[in-house]
Amino acid sequence: MARRPLPRILTNGSAQIARGRELARTAAGGATDVLHPLITISRGLRRLALAGRRKWTETPKDRRGPLLFLAASVILVVALMPYGPLLAGIALMAAAGWQGRERRSTQPKGPSDAQAQRLQSLYEALVPYFSVAEDPAPMYAPGGDWTRTLSSFEFDGTGRISHLLIRYPAYFTDGEAEARARIEQLVHAKSGRGREYHFQWDEEANELTVTVLPPLPTDIAAQRFVTAPGETVLGFTDPTGVQRTLPLTQGEEQRDVPPVVWRTGPRSTEPHLLIAGGPGSGTTTLVRSIALQALQYGDVLIVEGAGTGEYACLTGRDGVLAVESGLAGAVASLEWATHETERRLIAANRTRQAGHPPPDDVKRPLWILLDRSSVLGHLASADGGRDPLALLQVPLRHGRAANVTVVVAEQLDGLDGLSDAVLRHTRARVVLGCATSGELEAVLGVPPHTTPTRDVPPGRGYARLGAGPVHRLQVPATPDPYDDATSERHRQAVLGLLPRRNSPAVETVPAEG
């Protein structure tokens, strides 16, 4: 049976379709060439908008008001200038065209051979922790492909990992602190010791982000910080940990640094502070820094158990009630502090019942600073006397209502000598110097999300205020100005913060060695 010929429209229809497609491609290419400047400017405007939004998000809330005022002032000036809007539009289009240009990356795709070998080594080390025999399709297996689990990696100039995203199976017990600690210790060892790593666990996405933290600044000297009454700067931390910055002055240079601010007073949830650290870790420096800040608005009582004269510069100053280093003087001073706390409570209660504001002597803060008080406790125990720390029960329990703040500084090996009242009421904690993960967790309550290093500068440690997060901390340099080893810059910085003397004693400053 002969086949009927196809209609003419079907025999040459494919050629017409091909010709139509070619015309469509040509028209699209011509339109792209014509509209290429508009596409570039649109892409640049989008990138500028995203950059502005990111800058606004990163700006602290206390600086957004001045930033808005500055932007409004610039817009007003440009609007009032001759040809200002026209020139501003031309500048905006030029900036958008520059930002919207097609950028060609000159960096090689993927890691180098040495970097790939380092990632493969880390992958093989994680196999025993992220795999089980019952898994039919394990993410981690001996000789497996590391690209499936290790991504978003960055390396520093020495070839070591500086940022890494690790994916792990859902059955890994990431809710257990011991399991997390094993992974963090392994990653720390394989990525390079001597640096501080931050670990961020995302239990929902089963991802671990590892980031190498830059060192905190150690050149910040003691100075008047821009704070409100009742705020004390313990030190400085990472910009991602807090949403506030303080303006600092260093010679002729000014910069903004994120602080760790401790709030005290009747509305504080952590009215008392415990400082722990080893010898030479900077605990005395922090207590001295707190004393200089407290003297701006209140009175200070200092009890020094070591008797080394670290607070001799504060003796006889306005606002310094006493600087005691002996057992008898410490007991007498703390007994007075107990009676003063009770007197403040009674006075505040009476004025509150009468409907009057509390008197000025009750509103004025009273600070009780104790450094190495366990030494005095051992002396009292040897003589059969009363432990001075037992006298802190009333100031610790009722100090918040009486505007009394207690700060206790003790070495790590002497924390067992502290009373239960001190450990129970000092909810703001600071650990300085080299400490193990167990010691940090015992003092702070939770382990930090960073790996402590062996060699740390003086005043370097961690801080936790109540139930808040753990912050890295660097205490401002506040050395003893009467110490021969103190530099002239730091000596003058501390002497400039001291109140005037209220006694005829003559201040003698040793010559710089």
C-alpha positions as CSV (number, residue, x, y, z in Angstrom):
1,M,0.0,0.0,0.0
2,A,1.5,3.3,-1.1
3,R,2.0,6.0,1.6
4,R,0.3,9.3,1.1
5,P,2.6,12.3,0.9
6,L,2.8,14.6,3.9
7,P,1.2,18.0,3.7
8,R,3.5,20.7,2.5
9,I,3.2,22.6,5.7
10,L,4.7,19.6,7.6
11,T,7.5,18.9,5.1
12,N,9.1,22.4,5.4
13,G,7.8,23.3,8.9
14,S,10.9,22.3,10.7
15,A,13.0,24.7,8.6
16,Q,10.6,27.5,9.4
17,I,10.8,26.7,13.2
18,A,14.6,26.6,13.1
19,R,14.6,29.9,11.2
20,G,12.2,31.4,13.8
21,R,14.4,30.2,16.7
22,E,17.4,31.8,15.1
23,L,15.5,35.1,14.7
24,A,14.5,35.0,18.3
25,R,18.1,34.4,19.5
26,T,19.3,37.3,17.3
27,A,16.6,39.6,18.7
28,A,17.4,38.5,22.3
29,G,21.1,39.1,21.8
30,G,20.5,42.5,20.3
31,A,18.2,43.4,23.2
32,T,20.8,42.3,25.7
33,D,23.4,44.4,24.0
34,V,21.1,47.4,24.0
35,L,19.9,47.0,27.6
36,H,23.4,45.9,28.9
37,P,24.0,49.3,30.6
38,L,20.6,49.3,32.2
39,I,21.1,45.7,33.5
40,T,24.6,46.6,34.9
41,I,23.2,49.7,36.7
42,S,20.2,47.6,38.1
43,R,22.6,45.0,39.4
44,G,24.8,47.7,40.9
45,L,21.9,49.3,42.7
46,R,20.8,46.0,44.1
47,R,24.4,45.4,45.4
48,L,24.6,48.9,46.9
49,A,21.2,48.4,48.6
50,L,22.3,45.0,50.1
51,A,25.6,46.6,51.3
52,G,23.7,49.5,52.9
53,R,21.3,47.1,54.6
54,R,24.2,44.9,55.9
55,K,26.0,48.1,57.2
56,W,22.8,49.1,59.0
57,T,22.4,45.7,60.6
58,E,26.0,45.7,61.8
59,T,25.7,49.2,63.3
60,P,25.1,49.2,67.1
61,K,21.7,50.5,68.1
62,D,23.2,53.3,70.1
63,R,24.9,54.7,67.0
64,R,22.0,54.4,64.5
65,G,20.5,57.7,65.6
66,P,23.7,59.8,64.8
67,L,24.1,57.8,61.6
68,L,20.5,58.7,60.4
69,F,21.1,62.4,61.4
70,L,24.4,62.4,59.4
71,A,22.7,60.9,56.3
72,A,19.8,63.3,56.5
73,S,22.2,66.2,56.8
74,V,24.1,65.1,53.7
75,I,20.9,64.7,51.7
76,L,19.8,68.2,52.8
77,V,23.1,69.8,51.8
78,V,23.1,68.1,48.4
79,A,19.5,69.1,47.8
80,L,20.3,72.8,48.5
81,M,23.5,72.9,46.4
82,P,23.2,74.2,42.8
83,Y,22.9,71.2,40.5
84,G,23.3,69.0,43.6
85,P,20.5,66.5,42.8
86,L,21.8,66.1,39.2
87,L,25.4,65.6,40.4
88,A,24.2,63.2,43.1
89,G,22.2,61.2,40.5
90,I,25.3,61.0,38.2
91,A,27.5,59.9,41.1
92,L,24.9,57.2,42.1
93,M,24.7,55.9,38.5
94,A,28.5,55.8,38.3
95,A,28.8,53.9,41.6
96,A,26.0,51.5,40.6
97,G,27.7,50.9,37.2
98,W,31.0,50.2,38.9
99,Q,29.4,47.8,41.5
100,G,27.3,46.1,38.8
101,R,30.2,45.2,36.5
102,E,30.9,41.6,35.8
103,R,33.7,40.5,38.0
104,R,36.0,37.7,37.1
105,S,37.6,35.8,40.0
106,T,41.3,35.4,39.7
107,Q,41.5,33.0,42.6
108,P,41.8,29.3,41.8
109,K,38.7,27.2,42.3
110,G,39.0,24.7,45.2
111,P,41.8,24.2,47.7
112,S,45.4,23.5,46.8
113,D,46.9,20.1,47.2
114,A,48.3,20.9,50.7
115,Q,45.0,22.3,51.8
116,A,43.1,19.3,50.4
117,Q,45.4,17.0,52.3
118,R,44.8,18.8,55.5
119,L,41.0,18.6,55.0
120,Q,41.3,14.9,54.2
121,S,43.3,14.3,57.4
122,L,40.7,16.1,59.5
123,Y,38.0,14.1,57.7
124,E,39.7,10.8,58.5
125,A,40.2,11.8,62.2
126,L,36.4,12.5,62.5
127,V,35.4,9.1,61.1
128,P,35.4,7.2,64.5
129,Y,33.2,9.9,66.0
130,F,30.7,10.5,63.2
131,S,30.1,7.0,62.0
132,V,28.5,3.8,63.3
133,A,28.5,0.3,61.8
134,E,24.7,0.2,61.4
135,D,24.6,3.2,59.1
136,P,23.9,1.9,55.5
137,A,25.1,5.1,53.9
138,P,27.6,6.7,56.2
139,M,28.7,10.3,55.7
140,Y,32.1,9.5,57.3
141,A,33.9,6.4,56.2
142,P,37.6,5.5,55.9
143,G,38.9,6.8,52.6
144,G,35.7,8.7,51.9
145,D,35.2,12.0,50.1
146,W,35.7,15.0,52.4
147,T,33.9,17.3,50.1
148,R,30.5,15.9,51.2
149,T,31.0,17.0,54.8
150,L,33.6,19.8,55.0
151,S,32.6,23.0,53.2
152,S,32.9,26.8,53.4
153,F,36.6,26.5,54.4
154,E,39.1,29.3,54.6
155,F,42.9,29.2,55.2
156,D,45.2,31.8,56.7
157,G,48.6,32.8,55.3
158,T,50.4,29.9,57.1
159,G,48.1,27.3,55.4
160,R,46.1,26.5,58.5
161,I,42.3,26.4,58.7
162,S,40.8,29.7,59.8
163,H,37.1,28.9,59.0
164,L,35.3,25.6,58.4
165,L,31.8,24.3,58.2
166,I,31.4,20.6,59.3
167,R,28.3,18.6,58.6
168,Y,27.7,15.6,60.7
169,P,25.0,12.8,60.8
170,A,21.8,13.4,62.7
171,Y,22.4,10.5,65.1
172,F,25.5,12.2,66.6
173,T,24.7,13.1,70.3
174,D,25.4,16.9,69.8
175,G,23.3,17.6,72.9
176,E,25.8,16.0,75.3
177,A,28.6,18.2,76.5
178,E,31.1,15.4,76.6
179,A,30.5,14.5,72.9
180,R,30.9,18.1,71.9
181,A,34.1,18.5,73.9
182,R,35.7,15.5,72.1
183,I,35.0,16.9,68.7
184,E,36.2,20.4,69.7
185,Q,39.4,19.0,71.1
186,L,40.0,17.0,68.0
187,V,39.3,19.9,65.6
188,H,41.6,22.1,67.7
189,A,44.4,19.6,67.5
190,K,44.1,18.9,63.8
191,S,43.6,22.6,62.8
192,G,46.6,23.9,64.7
193,R,47.3,24.6,68.3
194,G,48.2,28.0,69.8
195,R,45.1,29.7,68.5
196,E,41.6,30.2,70.0
197,Y,38.7,28.6,68.1
198,H,35.1,29.4,68.4
199,F,32.6,26.5,68.0
200,Q,29.0,27.2,67.0
201,W,26.7,24.1,67.0
202,D,23.5,24.2,65.0
203,E,21.6,21.1,66.2
204,E,18.7,21.7,63.8
205,A,20.9,21.7,60.7
206,N,23.5,19.2,62.1
207,E,26.3,21.6,61.3
208,L,29.3,22.8,63.3
209,T,31.0,26.1,62.4
210,V,34.6,26.5,63.4
211,T,36.1,30.0,63.4
212,V,39.6,31.2,64.5
213,L,39.2,34.2,66.8
214,P,41.6,37.2,66.5
215,P,43.5,38.1,69.7
216,L,41.9,40.7,71.9
217,P,43.6,44.1,72.2
218,T,46.1,44.3,75.1
219,D,47.1,47.9,74.7
220,I,44.0,49.5,76.3
221,A,45.1,51.5,79.4
222,A,42.9,52.6,82.3
223,Q,40.8,55.7,81.6
224,R,37.4,57.2,82.2
225,F,34.9,55.1,80.4
226,V,31.7,56.5,79.0
227,T,29.2,54.7,81.3
228,A,26.2,55.5,83.4
229,P,26.1,55.3,87.2
230,G,25.9,51.6,88.2
231,E,27.8,50.4,85.1
232,T,31.3,49.0,85.5
233,V,33.5,48.0,82.6
234,L,35.1,44.6,83.4
235,G,37.1,44.5,80.1
236,F,36.7,44.2,76.4
237,T,35.5,41.4,74.2
238,D,34.7,40.4,70.6
239,P,32.4,42.6,68.5
240,T,30.0,39.7,67.9
241,G,29.5,39.1,71.6
242,V,27.8,42.4,72.5
243,Q,25.8,45.1,70.8
244,R,27.5,48.1,72.3
245,T,30.8,49.9,71.9
246,L,32.7,52.4,74.0
247,P,34.9,55.2,72.6
248,L,38.4,54.9,73.9
249,T,41.4,57.2,73.7
250,Q,44.9,56.0,73.2
251,G,47.2,58.9,72.8
252,E,45.9,60.9,69.9
253,E,44.0,57.9,68.5
254,Q,40.4,57.2,69.2
255,R,38.5,54.0,68.5
256,D,35.4,52.1,69.5
257,V,35.8,48.8,71.3
258,P,33.0,46.4,72.5
259,P,33.0,46.2,76.3
260,V,31.7,43.7,78.9
261,V,29.6,45.9,81.2
262,W,28.5,44.7,84.6
263,R,25.5,46.5,86.1
264,T,25.1,46.9,89.8
265,G,22.5,48.5,92.1
266,P,19.0,47.8,93.3
267,R,17.9,46.7,89.8
268,S,20.8,44.4,89.1
269,T,20.2,40.7,88.7
270,E,23.9,40.0,89.5
271,P,24.8,42.5,92.3
272,H,28.1,40.7,93.4
273,L,31.2,39.5,91.5
274,L,33.6,36.6,92.0
275,I,37.0,36.8,90.2
276,A,39.2,33.7,90.0
277,G,42.7,33.2,88.5
278,G,46.2,32.0,89.0
279,P,49.2,34.0,90.1
280,G,50.0,36.8,87.7
281,S,46.7,36.4,85.8
282,G,45.5,39.9,86.5
283,T,42.9,39.5,89.3
284,T,44.4,42.3,91.3
285,T,44.5,44.5,88.2
286,L,40.8,43.9,87.7
287,V,40.0,44.7,91.3
288,R,42.0,47.9,91.0
289,S,40.2,48.9,87.8
290,I,36.8,48.3,89.5
291,A,37.9,50.4,92.5
292,L,38.9,53.4,90.3
293,Q,35.5,53.2,88.5
294,A,33.5,52.8,91.7
295,L,35.2,55.9,93.3
296,Q,33.4,58.1,90.7
297,Y,30.0,57.6,92.4
298,G,30.5,55.7,95.7
299,D,32.7,54.7,98.6
300,V,35.1,51.8,98.6
301,L,36.3,49.5,101.4
302,I,39.3,47.3,100.5
303,V,40.5,44.2,102.3
304,E,43.8,42.8,101.0
305,G,44.7,39.4,102.4
306,A,48.1,38.9,100.7
307,G,49.5,42.1,102.3
308,T,51.7,43.0,99.3
309,G,50.7,46.6,99.2
310,E,49.0,46.5,95.8
311,Y,46.4,49.0,96.9
312,A,48.7,51.5,98.6
313,C,47.9,54.1,95.9
314,L,44.3,54.2,97.2
315,T,45.2,54.8,100.9
316,G,43.9,58.2,102.1
317,R,42.0,59.0,99.0
318,D,38.5,60.6,98.9
319,G,35.9,57.9,98.9
320,V,38.3,55.1,100.2
321,L,37.0,54.2,103.6
322,A,39.9,51.9,104.5
323,V,42.6,49.7,103.0
324,E,43.1,46.8,105.4
325,S,45.7,44.0,105.1
326,G,45.8,42.7,108.7
327,L,43.4,40.3,110.3
328,A,42.2,42.6,113.1
329,G,41.6,45.5,110.8
330,A,39.8,43.3,108.2
331,V,37.5,41.9,110.9
332,A,36.7,45.3,112.2
333,S,36.1,46.7,108.7
334,L,33.8,43.9,107.7
335,E,31.9,44.1,111.0
336,W,31.3,47.8,110.2
337,A,30.2,46.9,106.7
338,T,27.6,44.4,108.2
339,H,26.2,47.1,110.5
340,E,26.2,49.7,107.7
341,T,24.2,47.3,105.5
342,E,21.6,46.8,108.3
343,R,21.5,50.6,108.9
344,R,20.8,51.2,105.2
345,L,18.1,48.6,105.1
346,I,16.3,50.2,108.1
347,A,16.7,53.7,106.8
348,A,15.4,52.8,103.3
349,N,12.5,50.9,104.9
350,R,11.5,53.8,107.1
351,T,11.6,56.4,104.3
352,R,9.7,54.1,101.9
353,Q,6.9,53.7,104.5
354,A,6.8,57.4,104.9
355,G,6.5,58.0,101.2
356,H,9.9,59.8,100.9
357,P,12.9,59.0,98.7
358,P,15.8,57.3,100.4
359,P,18.4,59.5,101.9
360,D,21.6,60.3,100.0
361,D,23.8,58.2,102.3
362,V,21.7,55.2,101.4
363,K,21.7,55.9,97.6
364,R,25.4,56.4,97.5
365,P,26.9,53.0,96.5
366,L,29.2,51.1,98.9
367,W,31.8,48.7,97.4
368,I,33.4,46.0,99.5
369,L,36.5,44.7,97.6
370,L,38.3,41.6,98.9
371,D,41.5,40.3,97.4
372,R,42.9,37.0,98.6
373,S,40.7,37.0,101.6
374,S,41.2,33.2,102.1
375,V,44.6,34.0,103.5
376,L,43.0,35.9,106.4
377,G,40.6,33.0,106.9
378,H,43.6,30.6,107.4
379,L,45.1,33.1,109.9
380,A,41.8,33.3,111.8
381,S,41.5,29.6,111.8
382,A,45.0,29.2,113.2
383,D,44.4,31.7,116.0
384,G,41.0,30.3,116.7
385,G,39.2,33.5,115.7
386,R,36.3,34.2,113.4
387,D,36.6,33.9,109.7
388,P,36.3,37.3,108.0
389,L,34.4,35.8,105.1
390,A,31.6,34.8,107.6
391,L,30.9,38.5,108.1
392,L,29.9,38.9,104.4
393,Q,26.6,37.1,104.9
394,V,24.6,40.2,105.4
395,P,26.2,42.4,102.7
396,L,25.9,39.5,100.2
397,R,22.3,38.6,101.0
398,H,20.9,42.2,101.4
399,G,23.4,44.2,99.5
400,R,21.2,44.6,96.5
401,A,18.5,46.4,98.4
402,A,21.0,48.4,100.5
403,N,23.1,49.5,97.4
404,V,26.1,47.5,98.7
405,T,28.3,45.6,96.2
406,V,30.8,42.8,97.1
407,V,33.7,41.8,94.9
408,V,35.8,38.8,95.9
409,A,39.0,38.0,94.1
410,E,40.6,34.6,94.8
411,Q,43.1,32.2,93.2
412,L,41.8,29.1,91.6
413,D,43.5,26.8,94.2
414,G,41.8,28.8,97.0
415,L,38.2,28.6,95.9
416,D,37.6,25.8,98.3
417,G,38.2,28.1,101.2
418,L,35.3,30.4,100.2
419,S,32.1,30.2,102.2
420,D,28.9,29.0,100.8
421,A,27.4,32.5,101.0
422,V,30.1,33.8,98.7
423,L,29.7,31.1,96.1
424,R,25.9,31.3,96.2
425,H,25.5,35.1,95.9
426,T,28.3,35.9,93.4
427,R,26.5,35.2,90.2
428,A,28.7,37.4,88.1
429,R,31.9,35.4,87.4
430,V,35.3,36.2,85.9
431,V,38.2,33.7,85.3
432,L,41.5,35.1,84.3
433,G,44.8,33.4,83.2
434,C,45.5,29.9,82.0
435,A,42.8,27.6,83.2
436,T,41.6,24.1,82.1
437,S,38.1,23.5,80.7
438,G,37.1,21.8,83.9
439,E,38.2,24.8,86.0
440,L,36.3,27.2,83.7
441,E,33.2,25.2,83.8
442,A,33.4,24.9,87.6
443,V,33.6,28.7,88.1
444,L,31.4,29.9,85.2
445,G,28.8,27.1,85.4
446,V,29.1,26.3,81.7
447,P,32.1,25.7,79.4
448,P,33.0,28.5,77.0
449,H,32.5,28.0,73.3
450,T,36.1,28.7,72.6
451,T,39.3,26.7,73.3
452,P,41.5,28.3,75.9
453,T,45.2,28.6,75.0
454,R,48.2,27.9,77.2
455,D,50.0,31.2,76.9
456,V,47.7,34.2,77.6
457,P,48.6,37.8,78.4
458,P,47.9,39.2,81.9
459,G,44.2,40.2,82.3
460,R,43.0,37.7,79.6
461,G,40.2,35.4,80.5
462,Y,36.4,34.8,80.4
463,A,33.4,36.5,81.9
464,R,29.8,35.4,82.5
465,L,27.1,37.6,84.0
466,G,24.5,35.5,85.7
467,A,22.9,33.1,83.2
468,G,24.1,34.9,80.2
469,P,26.7,33.8,77.6
470,V,30.4,33.4,78.2
471,H,32.4,36.3,76.8
472,R,36.1,36.4,76.1
473,L,37.6,39.2,78.3
474,Q,40.7,41.4,78.3
475,V,41.0,43.6,81.4
476,P,42.3,47.1,80.8
477,A,45.9,47.6,82.0
478,T,45.6,49.1,85.5
479,P,48.9,48.3,87.2
480,D,50.2,49.5,90.6
481,P,51.6,53.0,89.9
482,Y,54.1,52.6,92.7
483,D,55.7,49.5,91.1
484,D,59.1,50.1,89.5
485,A,58.2,47.7,86.7
486,T,55.2,49.8,85.6
487,S,55.7,51.8,82.4
488,E,55.4,55.6,82.6
489,R,52.4,55.6,80.3
490,H,50.4,53.2,82.5
491,R,51.6,54.9,85.7
492,Q,50.4,58.3,84.6
493,A,47.1,56.8,83.4
494,V,46.4,55.3,86.8
495,L,47.5,58.4,88.7
496,G,45.2,60.6,86.6
497,L,42.2,58.5,87.8
498,L,43.0,58.6,91.5
499,P,40.9,60.9,93.7
500,R,42.7,63.6,95.7
501,R,44.1,62.8,99.1
502,N,42.0,63.6,102.2
503,S,45.1,63.3,104.5
504,P,48.3,65.3,104.7
505,A,50.4,62.3,103.6
506,V,52.8,63.1,100.8
507,E,52.5,61.0,97.7
508,T,55.8,59.5,96.5
509,V,56.1,58.0,93.1
510,P,59.2,55.9,92.4
511,A,61.3,56.9,89.4
512,E,60.9,54.9,86.3
513,G,63.3,51.9,86.2
